Amino acid sequence: MKNKILKGALFSWILLFVMACNPKKINLYTDSEVDSEKIKTEIEAIEAKMADMYNLRSAASEEYYAEDAISFSQNRPPLVGKFAIDKSLKEDLTYFDKGDKISFSANEIFPSNDGEQVVEIGSYKVVDSTKNTIFRGNYMSLFVKRDGKYVCIRDMGASDMPEPSKK
């Protein structure tokens, strides 16, 4: 009887050891059910619309940022909420001439497994009317899906050029 219990315990330990040594490896970026290309297309459309608003000098955060968004920029405290972000966007427009154009590029996206959150790593560029680059930089944005569409809840950007002088 003692021998049977000992064999059963030994078998259980061996089985437990084998199972523990072969865990299923999960890649958070590839083992998901989401369509990353579709999500990237959605994020690119959001960025294109924001660029259009900038370029038409009607930049507003109504469709890009969530009400509870926080935006982090260089040399200033975080902007908390849509009102503060809108105010900053309007101030940013004073740095640029009428012919200046901004563009955003979604370089990489990292969706969560359920597609409800997306981290975007992108770049931006401002060119003048002769297509000379006058401002450029990089950003990271965290989007969440609310009411069926993505909105940005956190972002941060950093210029890789000196800040232009205010006109």
Backbone bond lengths (Angstrom), bond angles and torsions (degrees), N, CA, C in turn:
res aa  C-N    CA-C-N  psi(-1)  N-CA   C-N-CA  omega(-1)  CA-C   N-CA-C  phi
1 M - - - 1.439 - - 1.533 109.95 -
2 K 1.358 114.97 -45.55 1.448 119.96 178.97 1.525 110.76 -61.27
3 N 1.328 116.04 -39.01 1.445 122.24 -179.50 1.534 110.71 -64.00
4 K 1.335 117.73 -39.95 1.460 122.73 179.04 1.529 110.94 -64.36
5 I 1.319 117.17 -42.76 1.466 121.78 179.46 1.532 109.83 -65.71
6 L 1.332 116.62 -42.07 1.450 121.38 178.93 1.528 111.21 -63.50
7 K 1.338 118.09 -43.03 1.460 121.83 178.26 1.531 110.39 -64.52
8 G 1.323 116.70 -41.27 1.472 120.94 179.09 1.522 111.29 -63.51
9 A 1.321 117.30 -42.38 1.458 121.14 179.53 1.524 110.34 -66.92
10 L 1.336 116.96 -42.52 1.461 121.02 178.81 1.518 110.42 -62.66
11 F 1.321 118.41 -43.50 1.461 122.66 177.87 1.537 110.19 -60.94
12 S 1.311 117.33 -43.40 1.465 121.88 179.58 1.525 110.97 -61.84
13 W 1.330 117.16 -43.20 1.466 120.69 179.42 1.524 111.18 -65.22
14 I 1.314 117.07 -41.62 1.473 120.36 178.83 1.532 109.87 -63.92
15 L 1.322 117.07 -45.02 1.462 121.64 179.35 1.538 110.26 -61.40
16 L 1.308 116.82 -44.67 1.463 121.29 178.51 1.531 110.32 -62.37
17 F 1.315 118.09 -42.28 1.462 122.24 179.35 1.524 111.04 -62.99
18 V 1.329 117.95 -44.25 1.471 121.94 179.99 1.522 110.31 -63.71
19 M 1.315 117.39 -43.09 1.463 120.65 -179.69 1.525 110.70 -66.68
20 A 1.301 118.33 -37.08 1.455 121.75 -178.71 1.528 111.49 -71.09
21 C 1.308 117.78 -29.42 1.459 120.84 -178.56 1.520 113.09 -81.67
22 N 1.304 119.30 -12.19 1.455 122.68 -179.20 1.529 111.75 -122.76
23 P 1.329 117.48 59.94 1.458 117.28 179.56 1.524 110.66 -71.33
24 K 1.334 115.82 150.82 1.457 120.28 176.69 1.520 107.55 -70.31
25 K 1.310 115.79 128.30 1.455 120.31 179.36 1.519 108.50 -88.94
26 I 1.322 115.58 126.63 1.456 121.37 -179.09 1.520 108.60 -115.48
27 N 1.310 115.73 125.08 1.456 120.80 174.14 1.520 106.77 -96.50
28 L 1.328 117.27 115.63 1.456 121.57 -175.75 1.520 112.72 -63.28
29 Y 1.331 117.84 -20.07 1.454 119.66 -176.52 1.527 112.82 -97.34
30 T 1.343 119.15 -20.29 1.455 119.15 -176.60 1.518 113.64 -116.89
31 D 1.309 119.80 -18.04 1.457 121.65 -177.99 1.523 111.46 -92.20
32 S 1.294 117.49 30.81 1.454 120.02 -177.39 1.512 110.79 -104.55
33 E 1.303 115.08 164.82 1.452 122.55 -179.60 1.524 111.50 -94.12
34 V 1.320 119.14 4.62 1.453 121.66 -174.90 1.524 110.91 -91.77
35 D 1.318 115.58 154.28 1.452 122.67 177.86 1.523 107.96 -94.56
36 S 1.319 117.05 96.66 1.464 122.51 -175.39 1.519 112.17 -60.51
37 E 1.316 117.90 -37.55 1.468 120.41 -179.95 1.527 110.94 -66.48
38 K 1.315 116.76 -39.71 1.473 120.27 177.81 1.534 109.77 -64.12
39 I 1.320 116.38 -43.24 1.466 120.55 179.32 1.525 109.97 -64.17
40 K 1.331 117.71 -42.11 1.467 120.37 179.09 1.528 110.10 -61.36
41 T 1.327 117.12 -40.09 1.464 120.97 177.72 1.528 110.65 -62.06
42 E 1.339 117.13 -41.19 1.470 120.96 177.69 1.528 110.98 -63.20
43 I 1.328 116.90 -44.40 1.462 120.91 -179.53 1.529 109.84 -65.94
44 E 1.323 117.52 -41.68 1.460 120.46 177.94 1.529 111.49 -61.12
45 A 1.324 117.20 -37.80 1.471 120.74 177.77 1.529 110.86 -65.33
46 I 1.326 116.75 -39.44 1.468 121.09 177.54 1.528 109.81 -63.19
47 E 1.331 116.69 -44.60 1.463 121.19 179.76 1.534 110.91 -65.25
48 A 1.340 117.54 -39.66 1.467 120.90 179.20 1.526 110.85 -63.97
49 K 1.329 116.25 -39.45 1.469 119.71 178.53 1.528 110.58 -65.88
50 M 1.315 116.96 -39.63 1.462 120.14 178.13 1.529 109.82 -64.61
51 A 1.329 117.66 -41.75 1.472 120.85 177.66 1.527 110.25 -62.12
52 D 1.332 117.34 -41.46 1.464 120.52 177.90 1.524 111.13 -59.86
53 M 1.337 116.76 -42.47 1.463 119.67 179.24 1.532 110.89 -63.60
54 Y 1.326 116.34 -42.05 1.468 119.69 176.10 1.529 110.21 -59.66
55 N 1.327 115.14 -49.05 1.457 120.02 -174.56 1.526 113.25 -68.30
56 L 1.319 117.53 -24.82 1.463 121.89 174.94 1.528 111.45 -89.26
57 R 1.343 114.86 1.94 1.470 122.44 -179.07 1.520 112.16 61.00
58 S 1.315 115.40 32.56 1.463 120.12 176.76 1.519 110.15 -124.90
59 A 1.327 115.81 34.95 1.462 121.01 -176.63 1.518 110.71 -57.25
60 A 1.295 114.85 126.14 1.460 122.56 176.94 1.518 106.93 -150.35
61 S 1.286 115.44 154.02 1.464 119.45 -173.18 1.522 113.26 -95.09
62 E 1.326 118.57 5.04 1.456 119.78 -168.38 1.529 115.39 -54.21
63 E 1.318 118.34 -34.55 1.458 118.57 -179.28 1.521 113.26 -106.19
64 Y 1.297 117.72 -9.82 1.456 120.61 -177.33 1.525 111.33 -93.40
65 Y 1.328 116.21 -50.08 1.461 120.78 -174.49 1.526 112.11 -98.90
66 A 1.321 115.65 148.18 1.467 122.37 171.14 1.526 108.27 -79.23
67 E 1.327 116.60 160.53 1.472 121.23 178.86 1.530 111.63 -56.07
68 D 1.330 116.55 -36.00 1.465 121.19 -175.96 1.530 112.97 -96.06
69 A 1.332 117.21 20.82 1.459 121.52 -177.21 1.528 111.16 -68.89
70 I 1.325 114.23 152.63 1.463 121.91 172.85 1.519 106.86 -131.59
71 S 1.329 115.56 130.58 1.460 121.26 -178.58 1.528 109.04 -117.89
72 F 1.325 116.32 131.55 1.460 122.88 -178.76 1.523 108.98 -110.82
73 S 1.323 116.35 129.03 1.469 121.86 178.36 1.516 109.38 -132.13
74 Q 1.324 114.33 167.75 1.460 119.94 177.54 1.525 110.64 -70.37
75 N 1.306 115.32 144.87 1.465 123.03 170.83 1.519 114.78 59.20
76 R 1.326 117.73 30.20 1.459 120.74 175.47 1.523 109.05 -158.35
77 P 1.307 116.67 156.55 1.468 119.02 177.70 1.535 110.40 -70.25
78 P 1.321 117.16 162.56 1.466 119.40 178.88 1.532 111.28 -59.03
79 L 1.319 115.27 144.17 1.458 122.20 175.38 1.521 106.79 -93.76
80 V 1.318 116.57 119.35 1.464 121.15 -174.41 1.520 109.43 -109.65
81 G 1.333 116.06 117.68 1.458 122.15 176.94 1.517 113.32 90.37
82 K 1.338 114.65 160.46 1.458 121.14 -177.14 1.522 113.30 -60.26
83 F 1.330 117.94 -40.12 1.456 120.43 -177.17 1.527 110.63 -59.21
84 A 1.317 117.11 -49.13 1.467 121.56 -179.37 1.531 111.09 -64.82
85 I 1.321 116.81 -38.82 1.464 120.37 179.63 1.525 110.11 -67.40
86 D 1.334 117.81 -44.12 1.468 121.23 177.41 1.521 111.47 -58.21
87 K 1.319 116.47 -44.96 1.459 121.23 -179.93 1.537 110.05 -59.33
88 S 1.311 116.87 -44.14 1.454 121.61 179.46 1.526 111.54 -65.65
89 L 1.334 117.03 -40.31 1.467 120.15 178.70 1.529 110.60 -60.37
90 K 1.307 116.46 -42.97 1.467 120.76 179.17 1.532 110.79 -64.80
91 E 1.328 117.37 -39.30 1.468 120.56 176.48 1.524 111.09 -65.34
92 D 1.345 117.13 -37.93 1.466 120.86 179.05 1.526 111.45 -59.96
93 L 1.317 116.79 -33.77 1.468 120.30 -178.25 1.529 112.09 -65.18
94 T 1.322 117.78 -22.38 1.461 120.18 -179.88 1.531 111.79 -71.73
95 Y 1.316 117.89 -14.94 1.458 121.96 179.17 1.526 112.47 -77.85
96 F 1.324 117.05 -17.19 1.457 120.42 -170.22 1.521 112.25 -114.84
97 D 1.348 115.36 146.86 1.455 121.42 173.42 1.519 109.62 -76.08
98 K 1.311 115.23 165.21 1.460 120.52 -176.95 1.533 112.81 -59.65
99 G 1.327 117.98 -34.45 1.462 121.20 -178.66 1.514 114.71 -82.56
100 D 1.333 117.82 -6.87 1.464 121.10 179.89 1.526 110.12 -70.93
101 K 1.325 116.11 141.92 1.470 121.86 -179.09 1.519 109.98 -129.41
102 I 1.330 115.08 139.44 1.468 120.44 176.54 1.520 108.79 -107.27
103 S 1.308 116.28 148.85 1.464 121.72 172.42 1.523 108.00 -139.05
104 F 1.327 114.56 147.64 1.461 122.06 178.29 1.521 108.43 -117.12
105 S 1.319 116.41 145.17 1.452 121.60 178.18 1.525 109.24 -129.65
106 A 1.322 115.96 119.49 1.470 121.14 176.02 1.526 107.38 -81.13
107 N 1.316 116.77 97.03 1.463 121.11 -175.41 1.526 112.73 -75.45
108 E 1.324 116.68 -41.75 1.465 121.63 179.47 1.523 108.56 -144.27
109 I 1.324 115.58 147.22 1.461 119.95 171.06 1.524 108.45 -130.98
110 F 1.323 114.74 148.37 1.451 121.71 179.59 1.527 107.98 -132.22
111 P 1.340 117.44 91.81 1.465 119.35 179.54 1.528 111.27 -79.14
112 S 1.323 115.23 150.99 1.464 119.62 172.44 1.531 107.93 -70.57
113 N 1.321 116.71 166.00 1.466 120.53 -177.65 1.517 113.34 -59.04
114 D 1.325 117.13 -30.79 1.465 119.49 179.62 1.529 112.40 -95.18
115 G 1.327 118.69 -1.69 1.449 122.63 177.94 1.520 114.14 75.74
116 E 1.320 117.66 7.93 1.465 120.84 -177.67 1.519 112.75 -83.00
117 Q 1.331 117.37 -17.44 1.464 122.02 176.94 1.521 108.57 -133.04
118 V 1.333 115.22 145.51 1.457 120.53 178.64 1.525 108.60 -140.39
119 V 1.314 116.17 130.58 1.459 121.14 170.63 1.526 106.03 -100.34
120 E 1.319 114.74 127.44 1.465 120.84 177.82 1.518 108.58 -112.82
121 I 1.321 116.15 135.93 1.459 122.46 171.51 1.521 105.30 -115.10
122 G 1.324 115.39 121.47 1.454 118.62 -175.23 1.507 112.96 -141.10
123 S 1.318 113.72 -178.49 1.456 120.82 176.99 1.517 108.67 -135.80
124 Y 1.321 114.69 159.31 1.454 119.64 177.43 1.516 108.89 -135.10
125 K 1.333 114.76 157.40 1.456 120.36 179.87 1.517 108.34 -148.46
126 V 1.324 115.75 138.42 1.459 122.13 173.57 1.527 106.73 -115.09
127 V 1.337 115.44 126.67 1.461 120.97 177.60 1.522 109.19 -117.90
128 D 1.321 115.71 152.61 1.465 119.43 176.66 1.529 109.49 -86.45
129 S 1.323 116.94 -174.92 1.463 121.31 -175.94 1.522 112.54 -64.87
130 T 1.341 117.88 -18.73 1.467 120.72 177.08 1.529 111.86 -98.01
131 K 1.325 116.63 10.26 1.474 124.67 177.97 1.524 113.77 72.29
132 N 1.322 118.00 16.39 1.466 120.97 173.15 1.523 108.90 -79.60
133 T 1.327 115.85 134.83 1.458 120.38 178.86 1.526 109.18 -72.06
134 I 1.326 115.06 125.13 1.466 119.30 178.76 1.523 112.04 -113.48
135 F 1.342 116.39 -12.38 1.465 120.22 -178.31 1.524 107.01 -162.02
136 R 1.317 117.05 138.44 1.469 120.39 176.40 1.517 108.92 -156.38
137 G 1.326 115.04 161.55 1.452 119.32 179.13 1.514 111.21 -178.49
138 N 1.318 115.29 -165.84 1.463 122.68 -176.25 1.516 109.37 -134.53
139 Y 1.323 115.85 159.69 1.456 120.43 -179.64 1.525 110.56 -151.17
140 M 1.309 114.69 161.65 1.464 123.43 170.18 1.515 106.81 -129.16
141 S 1.316 115.97 136.86 1.463 121.28 179.35 1.517 109.44 -132.21
142 L 1.323 115.42 141.69 1.458 122.05 174.33 1.523 107.54 -110.48
143 F 1.320 115.72 117.80 1.457 122.39 178.39 1.522 109.60 -106.22
144 V 1.326 116.12 145.77 1.469 121.86 170.06 1.516 107.16 -125.88
145 K 1.306 115.56 152.98 1.455 120.40 179.09 1.525 108.00 -90.47
146 R 1.329 115.27 121.09 1.463 122.23 176.84 1.517 108.39 -131.34
147 D 1.298 116.20 131.04 1.466 121.49 -178.13 1.526 111.51 52.31
148 G 1.324 116.64 38.05 1.461 121.52 174.25 1.516 116.35 83.28
149 K 1.342 118.60 0.28 1.459 118.88 177.92 1.526 110.09 -136.83
150 Y 1.328 114.76 155.72 1.461 120.21 -178.56 1.519 110.75 -80.41
151 V 1.333 114.92 137.44 1.461 122.17 172.39 1.525 107.19 -132.83
152 C 1.317 114.79 148.60 1.461 120.71 -178.71 1.527 109.35 -83.51
153 I 1.327 116.41 128.90 1.469 119.93 176.81 1.524 112.21 -108.18
154 R 1.327 117.46 -21.42 1.463 121.51 177.38 1.521 107.56 -147.95
155 D 1.318 115.69 139.39 1.458 118.99 170.38 1.512 109.95 -151.72
156 M 1.306 114.41 158.89 1.458 120.35 174.93 1.514 107.39 -148.07
157 G 1.316 114.66 143.03 1.452 119.92 -179.21 1.507 110.65 -133.90
158 A 1.294 114.81 155.67 1.455 120.91 178.40 1.518 108.49 -143.88
159 S 1.327 114.51 128.49 1.451 120.61 176.41 1.514 108.92 -76.53
160 D 1.325 115.72 147.42 1.465 117.55 170.33 1.522 109.88 -110.33
161 M 1.357 114.76 22.31 1.467 121.99 174.79 1.540 107.82 -136.32
162 P 1.326 117.01 160.64 1.477 118.34 176.14 1.525 110.09 -65.44
163 E 1.315 115.30 148.86 1.462 120.72 179.16 1.535 109.24 -66.37
164 P 1.352 116.68 133.69 1.458 118.03 -179.80 1.526 110.67 -70.23
165 S 1.325 116.09 154.85 1.456 119.56 178.92 1.520 109.47 -73.57
166 K 1.329 115.67 145.69 1.455 121.72 -178.76 1.531 109.03 -71.94
167 K 1.300 115.80 139.15 1.474 120.71 -178.86 1.491 111.05 -88.37
